[in-house]
Amino acid sequence: MTRTPILQVENLTKNFGAVQAVNDVSFSVHDHEIVALVGDNAAGKSTIAQMVAGALVPTAGRILVGGQPVAMASPREAFALGIATVYQELALCENLDVTANIFLGREISTNGLLDVKEMDRLAREFLDQLGGRVPDVHAQLSELSGGQRQGVAIARTLVSDPSIFVMDEPTASLSVSQTADVLNYIEGLREMGKGVIFISHNLTDVRAVADRIIVLRHGRINGEFRAHDASYEQVIAAITGLVHG
Amino acid sequence: METVRTYGHITQVELTAATGLSPATISNTVKRLVAEGVFRTQSTVHSGRRAQLVSLARQTGLLAGVQVGQRVLRIAISDPSLNIQRSKSLPLPLSHRADTTLDRAALLIVELIEDLGADVDELTAVGVCLAAPVDLETGMISVPGILPGWEDVEIGAVLSKRLNRPVSVDNDANAAALAESRRGGLRGVKNGIYVCASYSTGAGIIINGDLYRGARGIAGEIGHVQVEPTGLICTCGGRGCLNTVVGADILVESLRLSRGYSSLGDVIREAKAGDIGCRQVVGDAGSQIGAVLADQLASLAPSKIVVGGELASTEELLLSPMRDAIESRPLLFGAVALELAGLHGESEVIGSLTLAYDEQEKVNPMGISPERAGGFSQKAVKS
């Protein structure tokens, strides 16, 4: 029994003038799966993320969602196809509370009036699904920790029920307990049946939650591992170019 | 008072039974100690009747419990009565490194205490439980290969150097058995066994109310009982251990071709959701663990077994075949009760807090500051 991947990337290539940022990259993501993209700086991780998120248009190659080829000219179109992106810099409003941030721009209204109760209930539900520890949906964002903010940013993307999450360095510059929160959020997404592309430098975090690890080097795939049987040494050897996959 | 300290929480009715004192004496003693600020009472329901739950009043002093599993690090901070105040779990990579994990454990303890609004100085002791047998004499893992890379690490010393507090280290199933025996499903059971069915299988054995560790802390390692003389080689180096048949890798691998799952969590989730293949895998694991357990029971003869660990969250899917395997032995039929662990997935982490508690008792027997200890111990003698 083979499952259709919810996201496939085929021969993806991106050139910036003479710079070949991504070169002939193919991989797929299934539901209930966390695929990690790791690699040195300028290995092409974020460029791939941006192409999947619709922020960049590939020079060559194609992206398939649910087995259908798609052309995405903007993040909005990617979002409509069920691809949600959580960037390193979270686009949240400090002066609003948790619920308001989650529903910003997509407020629920009945008879032209905001349905605050329903939004609070849904916000609570999203945060609980993620297994998060945001105690109060009326807390101002400025009162929350870095890990809790990641939680709110992820909950915000859940509003439109996407199937694929692209997370670019979600654990960078977080404390250990906040990292724990974010890793639990990512596992929560996996439990909900989502596919996650997890981009990170931190091999400990990557190996803790990923099902598969794809190593990028100079824009090419230089090794693909099942996290299940990949050792630190193998992954590091692929990142540094000691071995060629 | 010692009884309350041992159990953490206890109702007045249970106190009567545990101490052998009359209900009136207990009631008066509790009232007096509440007035003196030693005890705290809460209303609760016990066996359908209203009851007074007695515990020690919140003292200054915090305990930290650390559970190092194969794929998860759990940290809990509690008050001296083992009420968990803050806890956090951090997913760990396969064959995680001792230095990174212990470093993160120390940082998490400090962050959680600060999150509690308390000061790190209030920490009195730390308990650590590991998914490997621990030799209490050396405080180190006694069998190589089970937690690779951790064998040469003086875990207690590393953490006590970082946190400047006494640290107690033991096997996770042992710690969990201790916790179950004091506060969970094995409470009041003289001879009982806690079975942890997780990424690997292990057990903690209570004999005559005390934890039995055996030489080098190996007692209860039922995951390394041979079940297939021609089977695969186990992490311990032996052939055909129970863990080579019911270990997480094997369970997941058996479903990879037909289902494509890649973690134990997937198998458990789908088994609960009703997937027949996953139910089959969990059920077979239950039978195999049950058969090994039945052999142990024939010689140890406990009256009760409680089961914890990730696989136990499938409840009767795992327990029912385990029970069948045990009941199929005429010697054991109807003689052993088998049920889920009383601490609901927290046996290990509460076990590590129990280790911390015992460690603190060793260092400072009353668990309170020396200048107040005199006064309290007099009262304790009186009561």
Interface residues (C-beta under 8 A of the other chain):
Chain A: M1 T2 R3 H30 H32 E33 S175 V176 S177 T179 A180 D181 L183 N184 E187 E191 L203 T204 V206 R207 A208 V209 D211 R226 A227 H228 S231 Y232
Chain B: R71 K88 S89 L90 P91 L92 P93 L94 S95 H96 R97 T100 R104 L107 L108 E111 L112 D115 D249 V252 S258 R259 G260 Y261 S262 S263 G265 D266 R269
